[in-house]
Amino acid sequence: MLINLSNHPSALWSAEQTEAAHRQFGEIVDLPFPNVSPEGDNMYIEKLAEEYINIIVHKHFSNPLPVVHIMGELTFTFSIVRLLHQYGFTCVASTTKRNSVEKNGIKTSEFKFVKFRRYS
């Protein structure tokens, strides 16, 4: 099982990313990424990470443990990955290639999924 903790619901992933997730991890379960306040301090981040740890551990604790796909605000991501590792979870990020095009002074970027990479 893959728990998708990101701002990108799996229903909107590319076919390549969805197929890779199913092949590597099986079922995909979406857990929306929290709206992390830019005003929050370190204690706020730690408390928020602990809230999400409780959600993941209590709702999804099984054997084998699910893998957690985490993409989002960096300080929260760091905190929750650290805590999940303490519980024995494997955490992954999705990697992409960016293709940027500038036309009439407007830059647009297109992202193509490459692979899932473990946080270590």
Secondary structure, 3 states (H helix, E strand, C coil): CEEEEECCCHHHCCHHHHHHHHHHHCCEEEEECCCCCCCCCHHHHHHHHHHHHHHHHHHHCCCCCCEEEECCCHHHHHHHHHHHHHCCCEEEEEEEEEEEEEECCEEEEEEEEEEEEECC
